Amino acid sequence: MWLGGRGWFGVLEHWRCDLRRPSFARTWSGFKGSMAETLSTQVGTAGGLRAPHQQNGDAGGDARVEPTPGSPKPAGQEVEPAPVGGEHPSAAAPGLGKRKKRRGATGERVVPPPKKRRTGDNDFLRNTVHRHEPPVTAEPIRLLAENEDVVVVDKPSSIPVHPCGRFRHNTVIFILGKEHQLKELHPLHRLDRLTSGVLMFAKTAAVSERIHEQVRDRQLEKEYVCRVEGEFPTEEVTCKEPILVVSYKVGVCRVDTRGKPCETVFQRLSYNGQSSVVRCRPLTGRTHQIRVHLQFLGHPILNDPIYNSVAWGPSRGRGGRIPKTDEELLRDLVAEHQAKQSLDVLDLCEGDLSSGLTDSTAPSSELGKDSLEELAAAAQKMEEVAEAAPQKLDTIALAPEKAVETDVMNQEADPLCAECRLVRQDPLPKDLVMFLHALRYKGPGFEYFSPMPAWAQDDWQKD
């Protein structure tokens, strides 16, 4: 290729200078870089074409302009190191079809930043959500009645009515849609996650509005059954204590004069020497109304994880006597369930604690020494189970179906998720049941019953 006198002069000049260096490899590198620069300049001069200097995907950028010597570098731009030879050929003489090389203040080649890409109409975005849902009972959701207006089911304990908190798939609405193809249902009332029994859904918004109007006019009668501690009075008991919400986040209420008025009528059905089965008729619909009123009467539900807890003090809230502030009460409740690894009972997770739910999860001084030792022992037992579980999985030969299930679990595990690395013991069925059941719902033109649960039988004995 003919390069012209100026081009060969530049090549020979570099060759002459590089012969003085002891390393031939470095000399050849300097020669190659100089020749590449010279060829690029001459080709641009001969053909009048723009050299493809765009980088980082900016194939359609504008022509670059060389800053004047000593001027500051353009903001937001990176600098590329000089060639290995350490020398820079002089700039080509200005002329038509030529473009100036972009050089910084010290002669470095300037690389422009990449262009920002905006989302277009044909772009497809996908987001994968990784979530952990607390365990629920495997008891099926039984249909009690269905017509063109409503769907009535017998809700098992431990399953929430609708998606909330950490629950989405393990909800009544989701399960009804997946297993019974019942879509777009409107809950007519709600039951606590741990409460079982009659649950009604409307199929249309018009039916939902009509029944909600009946509820506001108190035309709907509700009847529950529960098993409480101790011997409940034989005569009918009416509790009219107002109820105040202590924390909407944790879901805790208590009797307080600043609370909303409510009324519940109780009637004992049986007594087995240790606990009593009680029929409850709430005349209002406050949050946790039956559970709070039974705690106030001194007969909390036998296995209520919130209102039959040592966190309420020695009397466990009987008569409204709670020897601690609301903040101390919340701290003790959270600390107790955190030690038992049962924060899902409070619809909480570890992330909620770090987000400033309470000032501290350390238990207050009101929590007794025996209770602290019991919680510590429970936490130690759970840690031992978690440590032993991985070792057992490595040593026990799995059946084919178990091996497939293990492979699926491994595929769903996320190495960046702290929850995936935890091995938790599955709760027992009795740990997912609270002894409170919605037995009957009655309104103008309808009445629905649910079977009496096993724990409400007269001959039932605690395990």
Secondary structure, 3 states (H helix, E strand, C coil): CCCHHHHHHHHHHHHHHHCCCCCHHHHHHHHHHHHHHHHHHHHHHHHCCCCCCCCCCCCCCCCCCCCCCCCCCCCCCEEECCCCCCCCCCCCCCCCCCCCCCECCCCCEEECCCCCCCCCCCCCCCCCCCCCCCCCCCCCCEEEEECCCEEEEEECCCCCCCCECCECCCCHHHHHHHHCCCCCCEECCCCCCCCEEEEEEECCHHHHHHHHHHHHCCCCEEEEEEEEECCCCCCCEEECCCEEEEECCCCEEEECCCCECCCEEEEEEEECCCEEEEEEEECCCCCCHHHHHHHHCCCCECCCCCCCCHHHCCCCCHHHCCCCCHHHHHHHHHHHHHHCCCHHHHCCCHHHHHCCCCCCCCCCCCCCHHHHHHHHHHHHHHHHHHHHHHHHHHHCCCCHHHHHHHHHHHHHCCCCCCHHHCCCCCCCHHHHCCCEEEEEEEECCEEEECCCCHHHCCCCCCC
